[in-house]
Amino acid sequence: MFDDNYIIDRLEKEEVAAAYEIEAASSADDGDLVTTHDQLEYRHRYACDLFLGIFSQPRTKGLLGYVSGTLSNDDALSTAHDPSGHTVCIHSLSVHPQHRDSHIPEKLFAEYMRRLDESSYNRAVVHARKQRVPFFEHFKFKLTKEAEDGDKRQSDLFELVYDIIPQRRPTLSQADILAALNKPQPKPSPLTLTPFTDHSSYDAFVSELKNSRNARCPRDGCRSLVFLAREAELKDLDTVHPLSILLPNKEFSHPSLPPPHMTKAWRLPSPMSFENITFSKIAPGTPANVSKFLACGECEIGSLGWVDNSGCWIDMKRVLYE
């Protein structure tokens, strides 16, 4: 997210040190326990998609604040990260003391919640001191109980939860695909797009094991931006357990899409890595750790790939490249 004054964007590895400095300064003012640098690095290493920072324009002027989270399969706050989790555990919402009384905390957290609303997670949970409870209630968090914590300095913590309502997330079925195909089509995009084929050179699409081009919907008349350059890693499918690979079937795949590429695929860490994506309903007859197909969030053509416990996978041949 960009405006004339601020940039709100994912926190890069090189910016974790600045986030720690803000965390330490903020905690010192409040008398809170400081998240250690090692804890912050661990969370960023394994859940970087749940880190969001707010920067002055231009970005090089520095970080003003950040929010961070990890995933858990429990409904309560957990310090450990489980990549297959459905609950977002919000650990930090820290803004430099000089900017705490401005609108920056609200602006940052509003964007964070907007992204969570568009994700596939079920809920978010946070612990907050009594004076901070109204802030989270403003974002429709509900106070559930006094948080359990062994440290006396944290005895006035309260737990708040936010349910990410399933109806907010679009689903994909055969009827949905047919309805989408019958919609009046917008004018074709003037973009010149390149397909990846079984005869293409990876060098034209990959740089340092990341996608070097923006990826767009393959459907004529849509061409919605699916994910940006440098968001996806190139992975060999022979390193993935065969039961984790969800190949397209007749019910969840449009016939205009090419056969799947069976050698390599793009892996994105989470739904928040995409610009525009949607999910199918639970795919019948799939293993426990593979549940959904992926489709274009605009026209719902699919499947473009699948989801498993390690992330989101996109077939290289089923998107087009700028």
C-alpha positions in Angstrom: 0.0 0.0 0.0 1.4 3.4 -1.0 0.3 7.0 -0.5 2.0 10.4 -0.7 3.4 10.1 2.8 3.8 6.4 3.7 4.6 3.0 2.3 3.1 -0.1 4.0 4.8 -3.2 2.8 6.2 -6.5 3.9 9.2 -6.3 6.1 12.5 -7.4 4.5 15.1 -9.5 6.3 17.5 -6.5 6.3 14.8 -4.4 8.2 14.4 -6.8 11.1 17.1 -5.0 13.1 15.3 -1.7 12.7 12.1 -3.4 13.9 13.9 -4.7 17.0 15.1 -1.2 17.8 11.5 0.1 17.6 10.3 -2.9 19.7 12.9 -2.2 22.4 12.2 1.5 22.5 8.4 1.0 22.7 8.7 -1.7 25.3 11.0 0.4 27.5 8.4 3.2 27.5 5.6 0.8 28.5 7.5 -1.4 30.9 6.7 -4.4 28.8 8.9 -7.4 28.3 11.1 -6.9 25.2 10.8 -9.4 22.3 14.4 -10.6 21.8 16.2 -10.1 18.5 16.5 -13.9 18.2 12.7 -14.2 18.6 12.1 -11.6 16.0 14.5 -13.2 13.5 12.9 -16.6 14.1 9.4 -15.2 13.4 10.5 -13.4 10.3 12.4 -16.4 9.0 9.4 -18.7 9.2 6.5 -16.3 8.9 7.7 -13.3 6.9 4.3 -13.0 5.2 2.8 -12.0 8.5 5.2 -9.1 9.0 4.1 -5.7 7.8 6.0 -2.4 8.2 5.1 1.3 7.7 7.8 3.5 6.2 8.2 7.2 5.4 8.3 8.1 1.8 10.8 7.3 0.4 11.3 4.0 2.1 15.0 4.7 2.7 14.0 7.3 5.3 13.4 4.4 7.6 10.9 2.2 9.4 8.2 3.9 11.6 6.5 0.8 13.0 5.6 -2.8 12.3 3.2 -5.6 13.1 4.2 -9.3 13.3 2.5 -12.6 13.6 2.9 -16.4 13.4 0.5 -19.3 12.8 -0.9 -21.8 15.2 -3.3 -24.7 14.9 -4.7 -23.8 18.4 -7.3 -21.1 19.0 -5.1 -19.5 21.7 -1.9 -17.4 21.3 1.2 -19.5 20.7 4.8 -18.5 20.5 5.8 -21.4 18.2 5.0 -21.2 14.5 3.1 -23.9 12.7 3.0 -23.3 8.9 -0.2 -25.3 8.6 -1.9 -23.2 11.3 -5.3 -21.5 10.9 -4.9 -19.0 13.7 -2.8 -15.8 13.2 -1.1 -15.0 16.5 -0.3 -11.3 16.6 2.8 -10.8 18.7 3.8 -7.2 18.1 2.3 -4.0 17.0 5.1 -1.5 17.7 5.5 2.1 16.5 8.4 4.3 17.3 7.6 6.4 20.4 7.8 9.6 18.4 4.9 8.5 16.2 2.8 6.6 18.7 0.2 9.3 19.2 -0.2 9.9 15.5 -2.5 8.0 13.1 0.3 5.6 12.1 -0.7 2.7 14.4 -4.3 2.7 13.0 -3.1 3.1 9.4 -0.7 0.2 9.7 -3.1 -2.1 11.5 -6.0 -1.4 9.2 -3.9 -2.6 6.3 -2.8 -5.7 8.2 -6.4 -6.6 8.9 -7.4 -5.9 5.4 -4.9 -8.5 4.2 -6.0 -11.0 6.8 -9.6 -10.6 5.7 -8.5 -11.6 2.2 -6.6 -14.6 3.5 -7.6 -18.2 4.1 -7.0 -18.1 7.9 -9.8 -18.6 10.4 -9.1 -16.2 13.2 -6.6 -13.8 14.7 -5.7 -13.6 18.4 -3.7 -10.9 20.3 -2.8 -10.2 24.0 -3.1 -6.6 25.0 -2.9 -4.4 28.1 -6.1 -3.0 29.4 -5.4 0.5 28.0 -4.9 -1.0 24.5 -8.1 -3.1 24.5 -10.2 -0.3 22.9 -7.7 0.0 20.0 -8.3 -3.7 19.0 -12.0 -3.5 19.7 -12.1 -0.7 17.1 -11.0 -3.3 14.6 -13.8 -5.7 15.7 -11.7 -7.9 18.0 -13.7 -9.3 20.9 -12.4 -9.5 24.4 -12.6 -13.1 25.6 -10.7 -13.4 28.9 -7.7 -12.3 30.9 -4.6 -13.8 29.3 -2.7 -16.5 31.0 0.9 -15.5 31.5 3.4 -16.5 34.2 5.2 -13.2 34.4 3.8 -10.8 36.9 4.6 -7.8 34.8 2.2 -9.2 32.2 -0.6 -9.9 34.7 -2.9 -7.3 33.2 -2.9 -8.8 29.7 -6.2 -9.5 28.1 -6.9 -11.9 25.2 -8.9 -10.6 22.1 -9.9 -12.6 19.1 -11.1 -11.8 15.6 -13.0 -14.3 13.5 -12.2 -14.2 9.8 -15.6 -15.0 8.5 -15.5 -17.8 5.8 -18.1 -16.0 3.7 -15.6 -13.3 3.1 -13.4 -15.7 1.1 -14.7 -16.6 -2.4 -15.0 -20.3 -3.2 -14.7 -22.1 -6.5 -16.9 -24.9 -7.8 -17.8 -26.2 -11.3 -20.9 -24.0 -11.2 -18.8 -21.0 -10.2 -16.5 -21.6 -13.2 -19.4 -21.8 -15.7 -21.0 -18.7 -14.3 -17.7 -16.8 -14.5 -17.3 -17.9 -18.1 -20.7 -16.6 -19.0 -20.1 -13.2 -17.6 -19.7 -10.3 -20.1 -16.0 -10.0 -20.7 -14.0 -6.8 -20.2 -11.9 -5.4 -23.0 -8.6 -7.4 -23.5 -5.6 -6.0 -21.8 -3.0 -4.4 -24.0 -0.2 -6.2 -22.1 2.1 -8.4 -24.1 2.3 -11.7 -22.1 4.5 -14.7 -22.5 3.5 -18.3 -21.7 5.8 -20.9 -20.2 5.9 -24.2 -22.1 7.6 -27.5 -21.7 10.2 -26.2 -24.2 10.8 -22.8 -22.5 14.1 -21.9 -20.9 13.9 -21.4 -17.2 16.5 -18.6 -17.5 13.9 -16.4 -19.2 11.5 -16.6 -16.2 13.8 -17.2 -13.2 16.5 -15.1 -11.4 18.2 -16.4 -8.3 15.6 -19.1 -7.9 12.8 -16.5 -7.8 10.3 -15.5 -10.5 11.7 -12.7 -12.5 8.4 -11.5 -14.0 4.9 -10.6 -12.8 2.5 -13.5 -13.2 -1.0 -12.9 -14.6 -4.3 -14.8 -15.1 -4.1 -16.9 -18.3 -7.7 -16.1 -19.4 -8.3 -13.8 -22.4 -10.1 -10.7 -21.2 -9.1 -11.0 -17.6 -5.3 -11.0 -17.2 -5.6 -10.1 -13.6 -2.3 -9.8 -11.7 -1.9 -13.0 -9.7 1.5 -12.4 -8.0 4.4 -10.1 -8.4 8.0 -10.7 -9.5 10.3 -12.1 -6.7 7.4 -13.4 -4.7 7.7 -17.1 -5.6 10.5 -19.7 -5.3 11.2 -22.2 -8.0 11.0 -25.7 -6.6 11.7 -29.1 -8.0 8.6 -31.3 -7.7 10.7 -34.4 -7.3 11.6 -33.0 -3.8 7.9 -32.9 -2.9 6.1 -35.9 -1.6 3.8 -37.3 -4.4 0.8 -37.2 -2.1 1.3 -33.5 -1.6 0.9 -32.7 -5.3 -2.7 -31.9 -6.2 -3.0 -32.3 -10.0 -6.0 -30.6 -11.7 -9.1 -32.7 -12.4 -12.2 -32.3 -14.6 -14.2 -30.7 -11.8 -11.7 -28.1 -10.8 -9.9 -27.4 -14.1 -11.0 -25.4 -17.1 -10.3 -27.2 -20.5 -8.6 -24.2 -22.0 -5.7 -24.5 -19.5 -2.6 -26.5 -20.6 -1.6 -29.9 -19.1 0.3 -29.4 -15.8 4.1 -28.9 -15.8 5.4 -31.9 -13.9 9.0 -30.9 -13.3 9.0 -27.7 -11.3 6.5 -25.3 -9.7 6.3 -21.9 -8.1 6.0 -22.0 -4.3 4.6 -19.0 -2.4 4.7 -19.0 1.4 1.0 -18.1 2.1 -2.1 -16.5 0.6 -0.9 -13.1 1.6 1.9 -13.5 -1.0 -0.6 -13.1 -3.8 -2.1 -10.0 -5.4 -5.2 -11.9 -6.5 -6.1 -15.5 -5.7 -9.1 -17.6 -4.5 -9.5 -21.1 -3.3 -11.8 -24.0 -4.2 -13.9 -25.8 -1.7 -12.3 -28.8 0.0 -11.1 -31.1 -2.8 -12.7 -34.5 -2.4 -10.5 -37.5 -1.9 -7.4 -35.6 -1.2 -4.8 -36.3 1.5 -5.1 -34.5 4.8 -2.4 -32.0 4.1 -3.7 -31.0 0.7 -7.2 -29.5 0.6 -7.8 -26.8 -2.0 -7.1 -25.8 -5.6 -6.1 -22.2 -6.5 -7.8 -20.0 -9.0 -7.7 -16.4 -10.3 -9.4 -14.2 -7.8 -11.0 -12.0 -10.5 -12.5 -14.5 -13.0 -12.1 -17.7 -10.9 -10.5 -19.7 -13.8 -8.6 -22.6 -12.4 -7.0 -24.6 -11.2 -3.8 -22.7 -11.3 -2.2 -24.8 -8.5 -2.9 -26.1 -5.1 -2.3 -25.5 -1.3 -0.6 -27.8 1.2 1.1 -27.4 4.6 4.3 -26.0 3.1 2.6 -23.2 1.2 0.8 -22.4 -2.1 2.0 -24.0 -5.3 1.4 -22.5 -8.8 1.8 -24.5 -12.0 4.4 -22.6 -14.2 2.3 -23.3 -17.4 -1.0 -22.1 -16.0 -0.1 -18.4 -15.6 1.2 -15.9 -18.1 4.2 -13.6 -17.6 4.8 -9.9 -18.3 
